[in-house]
Amino acid sequence: MIILFVERDHAPRRWMKDLLEAAGARIVEAELSGRMDAAAFAPQLVLVELSNAEDAAVLREIRGTLDPGTALIALVGAGVAEDVVLSVETDEVLAEPVSMDSLFAAIAAHLPPAD
C-alpha cells in the first residue's frame, strides 16, 4: 500500500511520513505545487494539506491525474472557506487540528481491501 502525502512545507511532510511509517504504511511525500502528476507515484490513497484557495486549485489538478478508484482525503486548515472545500472532489475532509485516531480511521476507511 502506498500513501501519497502532499503538503507545501517540508517539516509537516516529514512529520506525517514518520508518523504513518511508524504505523506500518509506505509513504511517499511530495510538495504541493502546480502541475503534479500524482498518478506517477501509483498511490492507493492521497492525503493533501489544504490551506487556502490556491491549494484547492492544485488539489483539483491532482484529482484529475488519479485513477478513479484512488481515494483522496483533504486535511483542511481553519482558514479555508467552506465553499473552497466543497469545490474539490474529495472522498473525505478532515478539519484541522486532526486527531491521530480520526486520521487513522479515515485512512482505514478508504484503503482498498488487502489482496
NORCORRA-V731394 format. One line per field, one symbol per residue. ss: DSSP state (A for helix, B for strand, O for the rest). phi: phi as a letter, one per 40 degrees, with the letter a starting at -180 (. if undefined). psi: psi as a letter, one per 40 degrees, with the letter a starting at -180 (. if undefined). Layout:
# NORCORRA-V731394
ss->???
phi->???
psi->???
This chain:
# NORCORRA-V731394
ss->OBBBBBBOOAAAAAAAAAAAAAOOOBBBBBBOOOOOOAAAAOOOBBBBBBOOAAAAAAAAAAAAAOOOOOBBBBBBOOOOOAAAAAOOOOOBBBBOOOOAAAAAAAAAAAOOOOO
phi->.bbcbbacbcdcccccdcccccchccbbbaccacgccccccfccabbbcbbaccccccccccdccccdcccbbbcbcccccdcccccbcbcabbcccbcccccccccccbccccc
psi->hhhhhhididddddddddddddeeihhhiihhiifhgdddefieihhhhhdiddddddddddddeiidehihhhhhidehiddddeehhidihhhiihiddddddddddeiiii.
